[in-house]
Amino acid sequence: MPVGTAGVVKALTPRHLEEIGASIILGNTYHLMLRPGDELIARRGGLHKFSGWNRPILTDSGGFQVFSLADRRKIDENGVDFRSHIDGSKHRLTPESAVDIQANLGSDIAMVLDECPALPSTPDIIQKSLQMSARWAARCREQFFNHRKNRPDPFTQAQFGIVQGGTFKDLRAESAELTVSIGFEGYAIGGLSVGEPNEVMYRVVEETTPLLPVNQPRYLMGVGTPIDIVENVARGIDMFDCVMPTRNARNGQLFTSEGPINIKNATFSEDDGPVDPACSCYTCRNFSRAYLNHLFRAGEMTAGTLNTLHNLSFYLDTMRRIREAISFGRFEDFRQKFHQTFTRRALIS
C-alpha cells in the first residue's frame, strides 16, 4: 500500500497511482485529524471524494504517531492525551474516538487503537501494554458495531485488529489469542521494523502468522524493503505498507532489479540507460539516468515525481510477480531468484 500521509501520496496524483496499478493506499489518521480535520473531510464527502481517489483506502488509528511523540503525550487506561506537533494544541485520542475519526474519513479498512511501547522493553512492560491494547481493541470493536447499527448510510468499513507482544514468542501468542477472540475482518502484526535485526523480525512473524486465521488478511505494518516483503510473504503475510519507496525516491534512491542505486551520484550524469532495463514504468520507458541525475541535482520537483513513479512501480510489480508465482506454485523458486538478483545494499535513512 503506497502511503498517503496527508491524503496524498507525495509527488503523485491519483491518476499516476491508477496507471501504475495501485489497488489500495494508506491514509494517516493522526495527520488528517489535525489538518484539515476529520469532520471537515466528512463534510466534503469523505476522504475518497476529498482526495479524488476512488479505490480502497486503509487508515491507521493514529496510535503509532501519537505514541512516538514521547514527551508530548500521556497515557491512561481510557486513552492518550497529546499535543499537536503542528501548533502544540491539546488533543485526546481514545479507542472510541479513533473509530469515530476513521468513520468520518470513510476509509475502507480501519485499524484499532493500540499502544505502541518503545523497544526494547522488559517482558512485564510489554505484557501490561498488550493487555491494555486488547481492552482497547474490544472497545474499538464495540464502537465499530455502534456505527454499523446507528448510521443512516450503509456502513461498509472493515476493521482490523493488531497483534503486539514485542519480540517475545509467548507474549505474541497471548496478544494473538486475545485479539482473535474479539473477532475482526483482518489482523495486523504491529511493533516490528522499529530497529530490531531483520532476523528477529522474520522470527517473530514466522511465530505469529500461524496463530492468525488463514482465511482473513494478515498485514505486517510498516515493512519494508523489497527483500523484507518477499521474506515475509514466505512467512504468511498478505499486506504491507511502508514510506520507503516514496521517501527514498525523494532522496534520490531508486530500487532496481539488481539493487538500489543513488541517482544523485555523479557516475550517472552521462548514463543514457534507463533506471532499470527490466522495468517498463513510465520513467524507465522515457527518461535516462543522466536526465534523472540532472533533475535531482537541479532541485526540480519533477525529479520527485519520476523517481516516485519508478519506485512504486517496482514495489507493485514485485507484489504482482509474487502473486503470480504463488498462483503457479513457483513462489520458492521466485524467492531464491529474487535474492540472487536483488542485492541488499545500504539504504538511505
Rosetta blueprint (number, residue, H / E / L):
1 M L
2 P L
3 V E
4 G E
5 T L
6 A L
7 G L
8 V L
9 V L
10 K L
11 A L
12 L L
13 T L
14 P H
15 R H
16 H H
17 L H
18 E H
19 E H
20 I L
21 G L
22 A L
23 S L
24 I L
25 I E
26 L E
27 G E
28 N L
29 T H
30 Y H
31 H H
32 L H
33 M H
34 L H
35 R L
36 P L
37 G L
38 D H
39 E H
40 L H
41 I H
42 A H
43 R H
44 R L
45 G L
46 G L
47 L H
48 H H
49 K H
50 F H
51 S H
52 G L
53 W L
54 N L
55 R L
56 P L
57 I E
58 L E
59 T E
60 D L
61 S L
62 G L
63 G H
64 F H
65 Q H
66 V H
67 F H
68 S L
69 L L
70 A H
71 D H
72 R H
73 R E
74 K E
75 I E
76 D E
77 E L
78 N L
79 G E
80 V E
81 D E
82 F E
83 R E
84 S L
85 H L
86 I L
87 D L
88 G L
89 S L
90 K E
91 H E
92 R E
93 L E
94 T L
95 P H
96 E H
97 S H
98 A H
99 V H
100 D H
101 I H
102 Q H
103 A H
104 N H
105 L H
106 G L
107 S L
108 D L
109 I E
110 A E
111 M E
112 V L
113 L L
114 D L
115 E L
116 C L
117 P L
118 A L
119 L L
120 P L
121 S L
122 T L
123 P H
124 D H
125 I H
126 I H
127 Q H
128 K H
129 S H
130 L H
131 Q H
132 M H
133 S H
134 A H
135 R H
136 W H
137 A H
138 A H
139 R H
140 C H
141 R H
142 E H
143 Q H
144 F H
145 F H
146 N H
147 H H
148 R H
149 K H
150 N H
151 R L
152 P L
153 D L
154 P L
155 F L
156 T L
157 Q L
158 A E
159 Q E
160 F E
161 G E
162 I E
163 V E
164 Q L
165 G L
166 G L
167 T L
168 F L
169 K H
170 D H
171 L H
172 R H
173 A H
174 E H
175 S H
176 A H
177 E H
178 L H
179 T H
180 V H
181 S H
182 I H
183 G L
184 F L
185 E L
186 G E
187 Y E
188 A E
189 I E
190 G L
191 G L
192 L L
193 S L
194 V L
195 G L
196 E L
197 P L
198 N H
199 E H
200 V H
201 M H
202 Y H
203 R H
204 V H
205 V H
206 E H
207 E H
208 T H
209 T H
210 P H
211 L H
212 L L
213 P L
214 V L
215 N L
216 Q L
217 P L
218 R E
219 Y E
220 L E
221 M L
222 G L
223 V E
224 G L
225 T L
226 P H
227 I H
228 D H
229 I H
230 V H
231 E H
232 N H
233 V H
234 A H
235 R L
236 G L
237 I L
238 D L
239 M E
240 F E
241 D E
242 C L
243 V L
244 M H
245 P H
246 T H
247 R H
248 N H
249 A H
250 R H
251 N L
252 G L
253 Q E
254 L E
255 F L
256 T L
257 S L
258 E L
259 G L
260 P L
261 I E
262 N E
263 I L
264 K L
265 N L
266 A H
267 T H
268 F H
269 S L
270 E L
271 D L
272 D L
273 G L
274 P L
275 V L
276 D L
277 P L
278 A L
279 C L
280 S L
281 C L
282 Y H
283 T H
284 C H
285 R H
286 N H
287 F L
288 S L
289 R H
290 A H
291 Y H
292 L H
293 N H
294 H H
295 L H
296 F H
297 R H
298 A L
299 G L
300 E L
301 M H
302 T H
303 A H
304 G H
305 T H
306 L H
307 N H
308 T H
309 L H
310 H H
311 N H
312 L H
313 S H
314 F H
315 Y H
316 L H
317 D H
318 T H
319 M H
320 R H
321 R H
322 I H
323 R H
324 E H
325 A H
326 I H
327 S H
328 F L
329 G L
330 R L
331 F H
332 E H
333 D H
334 F H
335 R H
336 Q H
337 K H
338 F H
339 H H
340 Q H
341 T H
342 F L
343 T L
344 R L
345 R L
346 A L
347 L L
348 I L
349 S L
